[in-house]
Amino acid sequence: MSEMAKPLYHAPADCPVCGDQLITTRKGCLHCGTEIAGEFASCEFCSLGEADLTLLKVFLGSRGNLREVEKHLQVSYPTARARLDAVLAKLGLDPADPGTTAGPAHAGTADSDGTEEQSEYGDAVDDDLTPEQQILARVARGELSPDVAAQLLAD
């Protein structure tokens, strides 16, 4: 394609007239001009703005490490956490409900009453480890950067 590509705009998710959810009714190929028409579902992430998508990319790129998100966005940890919680809410996930964010890979150990004890990160709490060992285990799992771990260990 010799001509310069036109910028593509982010489509609105909601109708500007009534506020109901919009659907995609036409798709087209920029290369050959083919067009198809119908009723196509939007993806869950299509309603997110650029800032929310950037936050998710940083979060996923850091493998879920909010301290890394905090550094990348140059905001405080509570601000990074609040922004992530807001994005989760936009996606219909309850940030306070660990069942919506933690999968089977994060199963904890059962207490005597049959419930699983988990840390704030959704992983099993190992009472046999010292606090220092728990910090090092979090570094090994990629939940903490070595710099943050060093700060925590120094305190």
Disulfide bonds with the S-S distance in Angstrom:
Cys43-Cys46 2.42
